[in-house]
């Protein structure tokens, strides 16, 4: 189930998962965000017309990852927006600052694949490996 | 992880207590279902739930069990009031996701000529897709506070339905102890935008006909007869509930560390029922549950309005009455007898339905002789069931039974299997109209992605944890 762009969607009986590998923490989070966008909107192209800054804080890296991706879900749902990209500006063990850019949902150009209830903590992973960084989450649909 | 399972009888399987488990697991399933279960992670999740502090009785799973996150879907677990825990993952993100069933005075033949128009009108009148909402409904912050505390009663007070509806809802459509102060600003924001919407995924609105009656006496009490038109509504607390769950998962992750609770899966994070964290969560959970009751009440009103408009008949002619409304993602304080003693327990049902027996005081007086109605939706191509609760369920599963068919195919596998198929066309050829906001959803929700709910209900029946009353066949399905 490879879609390119550094992430892969994972099978789950009722829901779906996303995993990604990248050279840095920042890049792996950004790849996971691309995965979330693909899961929600498929291959709908979105342009960066609206940009929002955000900060999430958490007790550990896994919670930080889940919080960041849930921030993307909220941003999309609340504004009826399709993400073009999530950029990580800074990331530490307990805080991530970034921006989400995208545009208002246009049914002529964008398609909805699935509505996401939330990113879960089930088997969530965000860790450094010998070859870079790895992340994984499962999403409640 | 290979989970060791011992067969007890045709439909019961024990997972012996091992390692960190504080109790056994008990799975209700057929032998065929168990073969499928051994290939995925649901049994491991039954074991994980069994490790939680203060669990009373076994960690259970109903026959619609499948891999969830934390708890398995179909999971039931009860916890002691003094040394047990509450786990938001044991309730789920969609707090009080549930099903409501309406009866009518109509027979299927009467509405067939108008079925397409009814389906179109319901699809238009009941918001379901991304960003959809009714232009004639806007919820203020002040009103939202009332929704969270009053539940379905708030909706009735606003003109959505009748007071008589409330008697036919689990708990009269309200869970006590709701405190909006325990809810985040973000949850409130999401709720204001989404009250009165169906949602997507496996949520649906369905026009059905009663295809078979298995217990005529019980069907008479419920007001059901063969050929009759019914309507099912399956939805929950929408973004409000999802946010409450996410907010409190963060609280409970901290709480688990604070109280020294070891978690085999972070999604099982929890706090002692006597703790401030638990009390806050239960108060917020109650808000979300009440939101969901109000949501289903509002949608009921729009269903009635739609039938009136399309069929040009008044409410007295259509008699679209509530048969019952059940929760299937919830944690409830209940009294149960354990080893001969009455105990107050916090019963978690994660994709499971309460099924109280005949005579139970919490059942509406009109149904007390037959037991609590239990509504079991199947997939959109086959059937759904109406059951009643039993003494067997009350004795063995804390008054719980299944909630639906349960998936057997991942969304990806379903979408792949659907390639080249015209699912909507195939269903239409079988007389089932589908109106959906997203084609991907239809593919992922294809009938073959689910267990045959008849097999699930057969396990329930055989095991004595549900009594079968009627089978309903879909005529039209509306999905977000």
Interface residues (C-beta under 8 A of the other chain):
Chain A: X1 X9 X11 X12 X13 X14 X15 X16 X42 X58 X59 X62 X63 X67 X70 X74 X77 X78 X80 X105 X111 X112 X113 X114 X115 X117 X118 X120 X121 X122 X123 X124 X138 X140 X141
Chain B: X40 X42 X66 X67 X68 X69 X70 X73 X89 X92 X93 X94 X129 X130 X131 X186 X189 X190 X193 X199 X200 X201 X239 X242 X243 X245 X246 X249 X250 X253 X254 X257 X265 X266 X267 X269 X407 X408 X409 X410 X411 X412 X413 X437 X438 X440 X441 X444 X480
